[in-house]
């Protein structure tokens, strides 16, 4: 379903809750320009991370912060919340605009009274009290600001030197091969190579076909393409049973393409492969315009399905 060349074709404030996370991704996707990526020789040098803890963001927070960094032409991808910046004595520049990210967390609610408790309060309860507390999964949105929006950054003495990549290209490839080998062995993935330029997954015959590896310009392009097709492979009726109607149904086809590309991005980023990130965003941009009326819903659902596909592969 994908070829080796993806040619598809204020004032600072905390945003209200809702689907602002997806809204921001779509807003920035609409602004993606191929030339924007030329200033970044290596995206690892601007991998989104927390300004204070230095920890890298995960999942699709990486995508939304990468987008924010590139579209706004920041040279750093260090982010922090308004509260954290204020506590450190920082002051945001006038008109600074933050970026919405999200975290999966839990709320704790008493089963009878409906009263909510914090995690700290629940930890202090005895076993009998905890039995009356329900654990409810939820998603919370936060607004974070790029460090370049801090007016007095130098005055708060923060070390914002980019962290070195944790793995080099050789170890990345080894880890990718182990991951793929495990899917072939335990998941019975049928992987074929040929002289055709097109890479695709065949639902009817249940196999993935790619051009021979030597025809890919870089290892990153090879793995990005392979991960995309393997995500399609997870949609087979014997696995996650998604609609794989292909070109005959443009709506389901475009939705499946979103799932496959976002899943491939998640896996690639997990293995430290970021060189194809720009191409992936342009690819996503193309497919999110196929069904304009339901863009937000489709992206949210595809996001969920891509995580489910990745988790399935990791469970093999």
MILOBA-772720 format. One record per residue (C-alpha): residue in one letter; x negated, y, z. Coordinates in Angstrom, 2 decimals, m for minus. Layout:
<resn = a; u = X; v = Y; w = Z>
...
***
This chain:
<resn = x; u = 0.00; v = 0.00; w = 0.00>
<resn = x; u = m3.02; v = 2.24; w = 0.10>
<resn = x; u = m5.92; v = 2.77; w = m2.24>
<resn = x; u = m9.52; v = 3.56; w = m1.45>
<resn = x; u = m8.70; v = 7.13; w = m2.49>
<resn = x; u = m5.84; v = 8.79; w = m0.64>
<resn = x; u = m4.58; v = 11.12; w = m3.36>
<resn = x; u = m1.12; v = 11.76; w = m1.87>
<resn = x; u = m0.85; v = 14.06; w = m3.24>
<resn = x; u = 2.35; v = 35.44; w = 21.46>
<resn = x; u = 1.56; v = 35.75; w = 24.46>
<resn = x; u = 0.16; v = 32.77; w = 26.28>
<resn = x; u = 2.81; v = 30.75; w = 28.03>
<resn = x; u = 3.82; v = 27.21; w = 28.82>
<resn = x; u = 6.18; v = 25.85; w = 26.18>
<resn = x; u = 9.54; v = 24.46; w = 27.35>
<resn = x; u = 9.94; v = 20.73; w = 27.46>
<resn = x; u = 11.38; v = 18.87; w = 24.49>
<resn = x; u = 9.70; v = 17.53; w = 21.40>
<resn = x; u = 7.16; v = 20.36; w = 21.29>
<resn = x; u = 4.38; v = 17.80; w = 20.93>
<resn = x; u = 5.70; v = 16.55; w = 17.59>
<resn = x; u = 6.69; v = 20.07; w = 16.55>
<resn = x; u = 3.11; v = 21.24; w = 17.00>
<resn = x; u = 1.71; v = 18.32; w = 15.00>
<resn = x; u = 4.09; v = 19.07; w = 12.13>
<resn = x; u = 3.37; v = 22.80; w = 12.33>
<resn = x; u = m0.36; v = 22.20; w = 12.06>
<resn = x; u = m0.01; v = 19.51; w = 9.39>
<resn = x; u = 1.75; v = 22.08; w = 7.23>
<resn = x; u = m1.33; v = 24.29; w = 7.54>
<resn = x; u = m3.88; v = 21.60; w = 6.70>
<resn = x; u = m6.21; v = 22.72; w = 3.94>
<resn = x; u = m8.93; v = 20.48; w = 2.52>
<resn = x; u = m11.48; v = 23.31; w = 2.76>
<resn = x; u = m10.87; v = 23.69; w = 6.49>
<resn = x; u = m12.83; v = 20.52; w = 7.11>
<resn = x; u = m15.97; v = 21.64; w = 5.27>
<resn = x; u = m17.29; v = 23.56; w = 8.29>
<resn = x; u = m17.44; v = 20.37; w = 10.38>
<resn = x; u = m20.36; v = 18.21; w = 9.25>
<resn = x; u = m19.55; v = 15.69; w = 11.96>
<resn = x; u = m16.20; v = 15.61; w = 13.76>
<resn = x; u = m17.82; v = 13.80; w = 16.68>
<resn = x; u = m19.40; v = 17.15; w = 17.56>
<resn = x; u = m15.93; v = 18.59; w = 18.15>
<resn = x; u = m14.22; v = 15.55; w = 19.67>
<resn = x; u = m11.41; v = 16.88; w = 21.93>
<resn = x; u = m12.26; v = 16.66; w = 25.61>
<resn = x; u = m11.37; v = 18.34; w = 28.87>
<resn = x; u = m13.40; v = 21.46; w = 29.59>
<resn = x; u = m13.87; v = 20.65; w = 33.27>
<resn = x; u = m13.91; v = 16.85; w = 33.58>
<resn = x; u = m15.66; v = 16.31; w = 30.20>
<resn = x; u = m13.37; v = 13.32; w = 29.64>
<resn = x; u = m12.23; v = 12.74; w = 26.08>
<resn = x; u = m8.53; v = 12.89; w = 25.31>
<resn = x; u = m6.87; v = 9.73; w = 24.06>
<resn = x; u = m4.20; v = 8.55; w = 21.63>
<resn = x; u = m2.35; v = 11.13; w = 19.60>
<resn = x; u = m3.50; v = 13.93; w = 21.85>
<resn = x; u = m6.74; v = 13.50; w = 19.90>
<resn = x; u = m4.92; v = 14.11; w = 16.63>
<resn = x; u = m3.03; v = 17.19; w = 17.80>
<resn = x; u = m6.16; v = 18.75; w = 19.35>
<resn = x; u = m8.31; v = 17.95; w = 16.31>
<resn = x; u = m5.66; v = 19.69; w = 14.22>
<resn = x; u = m5.59; v = 22.68; w = 16.53>
<resn = x; u = m9.39; v = 22.93; w = 16.41>
<resn = x; u = m9.61; v = 22.76; w = 12.64>
<resn = x; u = m6.60; v = 24.89; w = 11.69>
<resn = x; u = m7.69; v = 27.67; w = 14.05>
<resn = x; u = m11.36; v = 27.21; w = 13.07>
<resn = x; u = m12.67; v = 26.77; w = 16.62>
<resn = x; u = m16.25; v = 25.54; w = 16.84>
<resn = x; u = m15.61; v = 23.71; w = 20.09>
<resn = x; u = m12.85; v = 21.29; w = 21.08>
<resn = x; u = m12.98; v = 21.74; w = 24.83>
<resn = x; u = m9.52; v = 22.29; w = 26.31>
<resn = x; u = m7.98; v = 22.99; w = 29.71>
<resn = x; u = m4.64; v = 24.01; w = 31.19>
<resn = x; u = m3.87; v = 27.60; w = 32.18>
<resn = x; u = m3.83; v = 26.59; w = 35.85>
<resn = x; u = m7.27; v = 24.95; w = 35.67>
<resn = x; u = m8.72; v = 27.93; w = 33.85>
<resn = x; u = m7.22; v = 30.35; w = 36.40>
<resn = x; u = m8.55; v = 28.34; w = 39.35>
<resn = x; u = m12.02; v = 28.55; w = 37.86>
<resn = x; u = m11.70; v = 32.30; w = 37.63>
<resn = x; u = m11.17; v = 32.31; w = 33.90>
<resn = x; u = m9.04; v = 34.78; w = 31.98>
<resn = x; u = m7.39; v = 34.05; w = 28.64>
<resn = x; u = m7.72; v = 36.47; w = 25.75>
<resn = x; u = m4.67; v = 38.56; w = 24.91>
<resn = x; u = m2.26; v = 36.66; w = 22.69>
<resn = x; u = m3.99; v = 33.30; w = 23.26>
<resn = x; u = m1.84; v = 30.40; w = 22.06>
<resn = x; u = m2.13; v = 26.96; w = 23.62>
<resn = x; u = m1.60; v = 23.51; w = 22.17>
<resn = x; u = 0.99; v = 21.03; w = 23.44>
<resn = x; u = m0.25; v = 17.59; w = 24.50>
<resn = x; u = 1.59; v = 14.81; w = 26.29>
<resn = x; u = 0.92; v = 12.18; w = 28.93>
<resn = x; u = 2.77; v = 9.02; w = 29.84>
<resn = x; u = 3.48; v = 8.94; w = 33.56>
<resn = x; u = 6.11; v = 7.88; w = 36.13>
<resn = x; u = 8.65; v = 9.58; w = 38.33>
<resn = x; u = 9.82; v = 8.01; w = 41.58>
<resn = x; u = 13.49; v = 8.16; w = 42.53>
<resn = x; u = 15.44; v = 6.77; w = 45.49>
<resn = x; u = 17.91; v = 4.17; w = 44.19>
<resn = x; u = 20.76; v = 5.31; w = 46.46>
<resn = x; u = 20.25; v = 9.01; w = 47.19>
<resn = x; u = 18.75; v = 9.99; w = 43.83>
<resn = x; u = 16.02; v = 11.98; w = 45.58>
<resn = x; u = 12.71; v = 12.28; w = 43.73>
<resn = x; u = 9.35; v = 11.61; w = 45.37>
<resn = x; u = 5.76; v = 12.25; w = 44.34>
<resn = x; u = 3.27; v = 9.41; w = 43.95>
<resn = x; u = 1.49; v = 10.62; w = 47.09>
<resn = x; u = 4.73; v = 10.39; w = 49.08>
<resn = x; u = 5.43; v = 6.88; w = 47.79>
<resn = x; u = 1.94; v = 5.73; w = 48.78>
<resn = x; u = 2.64; v = 6.81; w = 52.38>
<resn = x; u = 5.83; v = 4.72; w = 52.56>
<resn = x; u = 5.96; v = 1.28; w = 54.15>
<resn = x; u = 6.92; v = m1.79; w = 52.13>
<resn = x; u = 10.59; v = m1.66; w = 53.17>
<resn = x; u = 10.91; v = 2.00; w = 52.12>
<resn = x; u = 9.28; v = 1.36; w = 48.76>
<resn = x; u = 11.89; v = m1.26; w = 47.88>
<resn = x; u = 14.46; v = 1.55; w = 47.62>
<resn = x; u = 12.30; v = 3.57; w = 45.22>
<resn = x; u = 12.74; v = 3.18; w = 41.49>
<resn = x; u = 9.77; v = 3.70; w = 39.15>
<resn = x; u = 10.90; v = 5.52; w = 36.00>
<resn = x; u = 8.55; v = 5.90; w = 33.01>
<resn = x; u = 8.53; v = 9.34; w = 31.38>
<resn = x; u = 6.51; v = 11.59; w = 29.10>
<resn = x; u = 5.28; v = 14.96; w = 30.33>
<resn = x; u = 4.15; v = 17.82; w = 28.15>
<resn = x; u = 1.27; v = 20.13; w = 29.01>
<resn = x; u = m0.10; v = 23.18; w = 27.24>
<resn = x; u = m3.89; v = 23.34; w = 26.97>
<resn = x; u = m6.10; v = 26.15; w = 25.66>
<resn = x; u = m9.30; v = 25.95; w = 23.69>
<resn = x; u = m12.33; v = 27.17; w = 25.63>
<resn = x; u = m13.00; v = 29.83; w = 22.97>
<resn = x; u = m9.80; v = 31.54; w = 24.12>
<resn = x; u = m11.30; v = 32.22; w = 27.56>
<resn = x; u = m12.35; v = 35.85; w = 27.66>
<resn = x; u = m14.95; v = 35.47; w = 30.41>
<resn = x; u = m16.15; v = 31.95; w = 29.67>
<resn = x; u = m19.81; v = 32.73; w = 30.37>
<resn = x; u = m18.94; v = 34.21; w = 33.76>
<resn = x; u = m17.45; v = 30.99; w = 35.12>
<resn = x; u = m20.70; v = 29.14; w = 34.37>
<resn = x; u = m19.26; v = 26.12; w = 32.62>
<resn = x; u = m21.48; v = 23.70; w = 30.77>
<resn = x; u = m19.65; v = 23.24; w = 27.47>
<resn = x; u = m22.38; v = 21.45; w = 25.54>
<resn = x; u = m20.75; v = 18.74; w = 23.45>
<resn = x; u = m21.20; v = 15.22; w = 24.71>
<resn = x; u = m23.22; v = 12.85; w = 22.58>
<resn = x; u = m21.26; v = 10.14; w = 20.78>
<resn = x; u = m21.17; v = 7.03; w = 22.94>
<resn = x; u = m21.92; v = 4.70; w = 20.05>
<resn = x; u = m23.95; v = 4.91; w = 16.88>
<resn = x; u = m22.76; v = 3.77; w = 13.46>
<resn = x; u = m24.34; v = 0.30; w = 13.74>
<resn = x; u = m22.63; v = m0.59; w = 17.03>
<resn = x; u = m19.37; v = 0.85; w = 15.72>
<resn = x; u = m19.48; v = m1.52; w = 12.77>
<resn = x; u = m20.29; v = m4.48; w = 15.00>
<resn = x; u = m17.30; v = m3.72; w = 17.21>
<resn = x; u = m15.05; v = m3.32; w = 14.15>
<resn = x; u = m16.18; v = m6.68; w = 12.77>
<resn = x; u = m15.51; v = m8.39; w = 16.10>
<resn = x; u = m12.04; v = m6.84; w = 16.19>
<resn = x; u = m11.24; v = m7.93; w = 12.61>
<resn = x; u = m12.71; v = m11.40; w = 13.11>
<resn = x; u = m10.48; v = m11.90; w = 16.12>
<resn = x; u = m7.39; v = m11.00; w = 14.06>
<resn = x; u = m8.45; v = m13.43; w = 11.32>
<resn = x; u = m9.12; v = m16.24; w = 13.79>
<resn = x; u = m6.26; v = m15.84; w = 16.26>
<resn = x; u = m3.71; v = m14.05; w = 14.10>
<resn = x; u = m4.39; v = m16.03; w = 10.93>
<resn = x; u = m4.91; v = m12.88; w = 8.88>
<resn = x; u = m5.58; v = m13.74; w = 5.23>
<resn = x; u = m8.08; v = m11.20; w = 3.92>
<resn = x; u = m9.00; v = m11.23; w = 0.24>
<resn = x; u = m11.42; v = m9.16; w = m1.83>
<resn = x; u = m11.26; v = m8.41; w = m5.53>
<resn = x; u = m12.38; v = m6.12; w = m8.34>
<resn = x; u = m9.21; v = m4.03; w = m8.30>
<resn = x; u = m9.46; v = m0.46; w = m7.04>
<resn = x; u = m6.24; v = m0.78; w = m5.07>
<resn = x; u = m5.98; v = m1.96; w = m1.46>
<resn = x; u = m2.64; v = m3.41; w = m0.40>
<resn = x; u = m0.72; v = m5.78; w = 1.82>
<resn = x; u = 1.59; v = m8.33; w = 0.18>
<resn = x; u = 4.58; v = m9.14; w = 2.47>
<resn = x; u = 5.74; v = m11.92; w = 0.11>
<resn = x; u = 2.46; v = m13.83; w = 0.25>
<resn = x; u = 1.36; v = m12.41; w = 3.59>
<resn = x; u = m2.20; v = m11.36; w = 2.78>
<resn = x; u = m4.29; v = m8.19; w = 2.67>
<resn = x; u = m6.38; v = m7.46; w = m0.40>
<resn = x; u = m9.18; v = m4.89; w = m0.65>
<resn = x; u = m11.75; v = m3.96; w = m3.27>
<resn = x; u = m15.13; v = m5.55; w = m2.56>
<resn = x; u = m16.87; v = m3.71; w = 0.21>
<resn = x; u = m19.66; v = m2.45; w = m2.05>
<resn = x; u = m17.14; v = m0.25; w = m3.89>
<resn = x; u = m16.42; v = 1.88; w = m0.82>
<resn = x; u = m18.54; v = 5.02; w = m0.54>
<resn = x; u = m18.98; v = 4.68; w = 3.22>
<resn = x; u = m18.35; v = 2.18; w = 6.00>
<resn = x; u = m15.82; v = 4.61; w = 7.48>
<resn = x; u = m13.72; v = 4.56; w = 4.28>
<resn = x; u = m13.84; v = 0.77; w = 4.26>
<resn = x; u = m12.71; v = 0.35; w = 7.86>
<resn = x; u = m10.09; v = 3.10; w = 7.66>
<resn = x; u = m8.54; v = 1.44; w = 4.62>
<resn = x; u = m8.72; v = m2.03; w = 6.14>
<resn = x; u = m7.11; v = m0.90; w = 9.41>
<resn = x; u = m4.31; v = 0.76; w = 7.42>
<resn = x; u = m3.48; v = m2.49; w = 5.61>
<resn = x; u = m3.77; v = m4.58; w = 8.77>
<resn = x; u = m1.18; v = m2.32; w = 10.44>
<resn = x; u = 1.12; v = m3.09; w = 7.47>
<resn = x; u = 0.39; v = m6.78; w = 8.12>
<resn = x; u = 1.78; v = m6.48; w = 11.67>
<resn = x; u = 5.19; v = m5.58; w = 10.18>
<resn = x; u = 5.79; v = m9.07; w = 8.76>
<resn = x; u = 8.99; v = m10.83; w = 10.02>
<resn = x; u = 6.87; v = m13.36; w = 11.94>
<resn = x; u = 5.19; v = m10.51; w = 13.83>
<resn = x; u = 6.82; v = m7.14; w = 14.59>
<resn = x; u = 9.50; v = m7.47; w = 11.89>
<resn = x; u = 9.59; v = m3.98; w = 10.39>
<resn = x; u = 11.23; v = m3.04; w = 7.10>
<resn = x; u = 8.71; v = m3.65; w = 4.33>
<resn = x; u = 10.80; v = m2.91; w = 1.25>
<resn = x; u = 7.96; v = m1.17; w = m0.57>
<resn = x; u = 8.53; v = 1.33; w = m3.39>
<resn = x; u = 12.13; v = 0.16; w = m3.91>
<resn = x; u = 13.20; v = 2.18; w = m0.84>
<resn = x; u = 11.30; v = 5.47; w = m0.58>
<resn = x; u = 12.68; v = 6.28; w = 2.89>
<resn = x; u = 11.54; v = 3.04; w = 4.56>
<resn = x; u = 8.36; v = 3.04; w = 2.46>
<resn = x; u = 7.33; v = 6.53; w = 3.58>
<resn = x; u = 8.13; v = 5.65; w = 7.21>
<resn = x; u = 5.98; v = 2.53; w = 6.98>
<resn = x; u = 3.13; v = 4.57; w = 5.49>
<resn = x; u = 3.27; v = 6.91; w = 8.48>
<resn = x; u = 3.07; v = 3.93; w = 10.84>
<resn = x; u = 0.14; v = 2.38; w = 9.00>
<resn = x; u = m1.91; v = 5.58; w = 8.76>
<resn = x; u = m1.34; v = 6.63; w = 12.37>
<resn = x; u = m2.17; v = 3.11; w = 13.53>
<resn = x; u = m5.35; v = 3.15; w = 11.45>
<resn = x; u = m6.28; v = 6.52; w = 12.95>
<resn = x; u = m5.80; v = 5.21; w = 16.49>
<resn = x; u = m7.98; v = 2.16; w = 15.86>
<resn = x; u = m10.65; v = 4.18; w = 14.04>
<resn = x; u = m10.88; v = 6.73; w = 16.84>
<resn = x; u = m11.07; v = 3.92; w = 19.39>
<resn = x; u = m14.19; v = 2.64; w = 17.63>
<resn = x; u = m15.68; v = 6.11; w = 17.29>
<resn = x; u = m14.99; v = 6.43; w = 13.56>
<resn = x; u = m13.90; v = 9.99; w = 12.84>
<resn = x; u = m15.28; v = 10.75; w = 9.36>
<resn = x; u = m11.98; v = 9.89; w = 7.65>
<resn = x; u = m9.84; v = 11.88; w = 10.06>
<resn = x; u = m9.42; v = 14.79; w = 7.66>
<resn = x; u = m8.32; v = 12.53; w = 4.81>
<resn = x; u = m5.89; v = 10.78; w = 7.12>
<resn = x; u = m4.28; v = 14.07; w = 8.09>
<resn = x; u = m3.83; v = 15.06; w = 4.47>
<resn = x; u = m2.32; v = 11.62; w = 3.83>
<resn = x; u = 0.11; v = 12.06; w = 6.74>
<resn = x; u = 1.00; v = 15.52; w = 5.53>
<resn = x; u = 2.08; v = 14.07; w = 2.19>
<resn = x; u = 4.28; v = 11.39; w = 3.68>
<resn = x; u = 5.95; v = 13.63; w = 6.28>
<resn = x; u = 7.39; v = 15.67; w = 3.40>
<resn = x; u = 9.20; v = 12.70; w = 1.83>
<resn = x; u = 12.17; v = 13.03; w = 4.18>
<resn = x; u = 12.26; v = 16.66; w = 5.32>
<resn = x; u = 15.56; v = 16.42; w = 7.22>
<resn = x; u = 14.24; v = 13.79; w = 9.63>
<resn = x; u = 10.56; v = 14.76; w = 9.82>
<resn = x; u = 10.42; v = 15.13; w = 13.59>
<resn = x; u = 12.35; v = 11.91; w = 14.31>
<resn = x; u = 10.37; v = 9.93; w = 11.76>
<resn = x; u = 7.01; v = 11.09; w = 13.10>
<resn = x; u = 8.03; v = 10.35; w = 16.68>
<resn = x; u = 9.32; v = 6.87; w = 15.79>
<resn = x; u = 6.31; v = 6.13; w = 13.59>
<resn = x; u = 4.08; v = 7.23; w = 16.46>
<resn = x; u = 5.80; v = 4.69; w = 18.73>
<resn = x; u = 5.63; v = 1.90; w = 16.14>
<resn = x; u = 1.95; v = 2.53; w = 15.40>
<resn = x; u = 1.07; v = 2.18; w = 19.08>
<resn = x; u = 3.13; v = m1.00; w = 19.21>
<resn = x; u = 1.25; v = m2.39; w = 16.19>
<resn = x; u = m2.13; v = m1.52; w = 17.72>
<resn = x; u = m1.14; v = m3.17; w = 20.99>
<resn = x; u = m0.04; v = m6.30; w = 19.07>
<resn = x; u = m3.44; v = m6.54; w = 17.37>
<resn = x; u = m5.23; v = m6.11; w = 20.67>
<resn = x; u = m3.15; v = m8.90; w = 22.23>
<resn = x; u = m4.35; v = m11.49; w = 19.73>
***
